[in-house]
Amino acid sequence: MNLDVSSITIERAHQARKKNIGGKSQTIIAKFLNYKDRDRVFKAKRKLKGVFVREDFSDRVVEKRKQLVFHMNEARRNGKKAFISYDKLIVYDEHGGPPVRVHVTPSMFRSVISTP
C-alpha cells in the first residue's frame, strides 16, 4: 500500500509538551480532518520509515491499558488469543469460540483467563 501524503488533510498539528530528551525527535500530535485519512496512515504505519505512529490516549485509558497488559500476557501464556482494543481486553478461546470482552476486575480475569 503506497501512502500519498499530498492527499491527506490534517486539521491541526502541534508538538507535545514533553521536552526533547537525549536528542530524540520531538513528538507531534496530529488531528486528521477525515477519518479515512487517519485510517490510511494507520494501515501504512509499518511501512513508514523513521516514523512512529500510535494513538494518543487519555491518561485514564493509558492507565487502564497498563493494567490490562499483565492479564493479556497471562491469557496468552494459557494458549488463548488476546489483545487490547482501546481500554478493553479481548480474549478468544483457543477453540475459536466467540471473543470475551473483559473489564478490569481481578475476579473476572481469573475466571476468563484460566478456563481450560
N, C-alpha and C positions, 0 to 999 in steps of 0.2 A: 504494500500500500504506500503510494507516494503521497506526501503531505504538501499541498500547495499553500504555503503560508500567505501568499498575496491575497487569497480569497477568504482568510479568517479575519473576523471583525472582533476586536477587543473593546469592550465598553469602557473599562477602567483598568489601569495597572499602576502599581506602586511598590516601593521597596518595603520589606518587612521591617519592623522596629529593631530587630536584633542587629547587633554590631557585627562587622566583618571580623571574624576570628581566624587567626592563623593564615591570612592571605587567601582564604576560600572565597568563592564567588558569593555575591550578595543575593539573598532570597528575594524573589519578585512574586507578588500576588497579582494574578490577572483574573478579571471577570469578563467572560465571553458574552457578547451580545446575543448570540444564538446558541442554544443547547447543542445543535448539530455540529457547530464548530468545536465546542468543548469535547463532544463525543469523538470527533475525528482526531483531535490531538491525543486524547487518552488511548485510543486504539493504536495510534502510531508511536506512543511514547517509548517503547522498547527499541525502536529503530532510530530515535533521535540521539545522535552522538553528542556527548558533552552537556546534555540537558537532563535534569532530574525532574520529573513531573509527578505530582501527587495531589491528593485532595487537601484542602485547608479546613480541617475540622475544628469545631469549637473546643474549648478546654474541657467541657463536660464529656463530649464524645471521645476525646483523646484519653481521658481517664478511664472511661468505660472500656475502651478498646484495650488498654493496658491490662485491665483485669481479665479480659476475655482471652488474651494470648496464652496464658498458662493453661486454661481449660481447653482451648483449641489444640494445643500440643498434646495434652493428656488424651484427648479423644483420638488424635492421630496415632499415638502410641498403641491405643487399643484397637487399631485397624479400621477406624472409621474415617470417612472423608469429611473434613471440617474446614470451614473458612469463616472469616468475619466479613459481614456486609453492613456497612455504616456502623451502627452500635449494637448489632445482634450477632450472635454466634449461630451459624447454620451447621448442623451435624447430619450427615447422611449415614444410614445404616449400611454395613458392608454388603448386605444382600440386595441393595438397590431400592430399598423402601423409600417412602416419602421423607423429605427432609424434616427435621425438627428444629424450630426456632427456639433458642434458649435465651432466657432473660437472666440477668445477674442475680441468682440466688444459689448459694452453695449446695443446698439440698437437691435442687433440680439438676445441677451439674453432675452430682454423684449418680443420680438415677439414670440420666441420659447417657453419660459417657461410659459407665461401667456395665451397661446391659450387654449380655452375651449375644 
